[in-house]
Amino acid sequence: MTEEEVPTTEADSVPIVPRMEKIVGVDTGVETQALAIETGRTVSKPIKILGIAGSLRKDSYNKLLLRVASKLLPPTVKLEIFDISGIPLYNQDMEATAFPGEVKIFKRKIEAADALLIATPEYNHSYPGVLKNAIDWASRPYGQNSFDGKPTAVISASPGLFGGIAAQDQLKQVLLALNTRLVPQPAVIVSSVQQKIDPDGNLLDPNTKQFLTQLITNLVNLARHFSPHEPTFIAPALKPIIVDRLKREPHP
Ligand code: FNR
């Protein structure tokens, strides 16, 4: 059984409705549909989350928080962490003639992801300039904003008592302006992080675990809702019609 074929567990399922256009449309995900036809069961589309940390620091707590989050994912969800340290300083002059390769990769990763999880430190009551720089690049060129419509959640960690709440607020404002679909609740603001996560990434605080798990669940549900590859339950009576149409109009 391949990763794509993992049957849905109850916790990992979403409400399913029959939708003919999803079966024969130009979207990918045909294998998922075909499996549903074959088995008559609902399957979960694998969800890809791109994790972005707003810190370049080797031992960053926010990088650690992303790794902690990756351990809490349901089986059909994968998190890949993108390192923004290779992204150059934004310069509009470079857009037309020297658009950086690393930014092209970053943009492609964002666009290919079903959802984003951004972990930000707080610097001087805001989020770090390196993160804003990366966001500015990925929002360009004009009309090619890679964040458009992307389900996104923000988390933060700080050794301080406020956990990066001001950084989150400001980052969320920017992400709203970029038309991401932000997950508003629950807020995951990890204050005194050194007491809550050990250096090996073990989560020591049950509340943090509970809130982070809930936020990830909400993000995944949002991603599934807006995903063009939403899994589809196929009523037995429809199967022969759909199989016939799939044969006549195969996916390109
Ligand atoms: C900080 N730090 C910090 N913390 C906080 O809670 N509120 C703040 O306003 C600031 N301001 C601030 C400014 C600058 C320039 C630095 C370098 C640091 C502390 C910060 O949260 C701490 O260094 C974190 O560990 C940074 O996150 P990473 O690198 O561990 O992910």
Boltz pocket constraint, residues with backbone or C-beta under 6 A from the ligand:
constraints:
  - pocket:
      binder: B
      contacts: [[A, 55], [A, 56], [A, 57], [A, 59], [A, 60], [A, 61], [A, 62], [A, 63], [A, 120], [A, 121], [A, 122], [A, 123], [A, 124], [A, 125], [A, 126], [A, 157], [A, 158], [A, 159], [A, 160], [A, 161], [A, 162], [A, 163], [A, 164]]
      max_distance: 6.0
